[in-house]
Amino acid sequence: MHANRTDRDVAASNMEPWLKRRCSDPQLRLNAISPYYTMFPLAFPLRVLAGAERGWVLDPFCGRGTTNFAARLVGFPTVGVDINPIAVAIAQAKLASTTVHGVVARCQQIVESEAPGDVPDGEFWRWCFHQKTLEDVCRLRQALSDVQTEEDIVLRALVLGVLHGPRNKGLPSYLSNQMPRTYATKPDAAVRYWKSREIHPVYVDVLDVVRRRAEHVLSHVPDKVPGFVRLADSRTLAPDDFAMRFRYVITSPPYFGMKTYVSDHWLRHWFLGGPPYVDYASDPQLGRPSLPAFIEGLREVWTRVSQVCEPGALLVVRFGAIPSYEVDPVEVLRASLSGTPWKERRLCDAGSASNGRRQADQFQFVRSRSTLEVDLYASLEEA
Ligand SMILES: C[S@@+](CC[C@H](N)C(=O)[O-])C[C@H]1O[C@@H](n2cnc3c(N)ncnc32)[C@H](O)[C@@H]1O
């Protein structure tokens, strides 16, 4: 049915000027609403989708929703699934439609009217936020614990994006004391750092930070497309879960050995209702403990995904290895696809051309020479 769809070299080279023109496009700002580890570059799913026949797009490991946002940019309906609540909260915002005014008005309503609820106490919290800022953060945490509207979805992702980060000289961009924006420092190390340098938290006006961020991110939002993002384990997807059938699956599973991002994102996890400490116990994601179990888990996902796809559907997987677990990613990926209805069509090095930084690089390890990232294209055999 879609015999040539796996061979996209020509389409990819035609895409280059289009992608360059889009780099400065304010419509892309929504894609950067909040950091999350290991996103792949937007250009990767866009290359697959731009110019392709319209159809439903699925990402069963959607992370912060880059595939879903690419689908939105080209006007395709899309669904994302992820097991991590932080990823889901961010990805849901990628499909939402709202206005700066709507989000700011909702934020104002919350900080002015809600009781602060459960305000955590202890050395970390006293050093991390000014007390008044922390109370506003807690008001938002409480009010957004059950999001009902698109304003709520976008406001929640905006707050996740500004919750912690570096302190600037001018107007503050983040709500916390000095901290990286990509991950949250563990409490003891953070307190040691602030105390030894005598960096005390200053009052940050939450509404003002949210307003400035909303004006930047939401000034030009792409047209809405049908779709949703769901919190689920993709190893348990069932055909009845979806009314639609997918034509494209564009995804990047965790690489073997990766641990859950929840502990590195523990402050964002707390904002979403998690505990006020690093929860090392919770690691439900596919990634460990043994290689055979990992391959089996991936195979389960590819099989279940095939059951919600239309015949001839295209699967594109970006996959690699992390330096601390040196396995051959091609062997692992091929082993996971064997015995499934997906037939490999093409394999290429993902690090070449203008694909951007490798995901493995984002783990702050020095990349070993043997680390490889590949893109594998497969199609769903006609029954
Ligand atoms: C490499 S990241 C994907 C990043 C994504 N491409 C992006 O641009 O943000 C892998 C994702 O798979 C998710 N994941 C791991 N195990 C999963 C499972 N069993 N079901 C669904 N998602 C899972 C992780 O939470 C993580 O967000």
The ligand as an ORCA input file, in Angstrom:
! r2SCAN-3c Opt
* xyz 0 1
  C      14.173      8.384     24.732
  S      12.780      9.003     25.599
  C      11.763      9.635     24.293
  C      11.955     11.098     24.111
  C      11.054     11.696     23.053
  N      11.422     11.252     21.733
  C      11.096     13.231     23.118
  O      11.368     13.858     22.098
  O      10.885     13.786     24.198
  C      11.980      7.495     26.024
  C      10.658      7.672     26.735
  O      10.081      6.382     26.919
  C       9.316      6.440     28.116
  N       9.035      5.047     28.532
  C       9.889      4.163     29.099
  N       9.275      2.980     29.307
  C       8.002      3.123     28.846
  C       6.878      2.248     28.776
  N       6.957      0.989     29.213
  N       5.730      2.715     28.225
  C       5.641      3.999     27.790
  N       6.680      4.874     27.847
  C       7.841      4.443     28.358
  C      10.180      7.229     29.078
  O       9.422      7.767     30.124
  C      10.761      8.294     28.127
  O       9.989      9.471     28.161
*
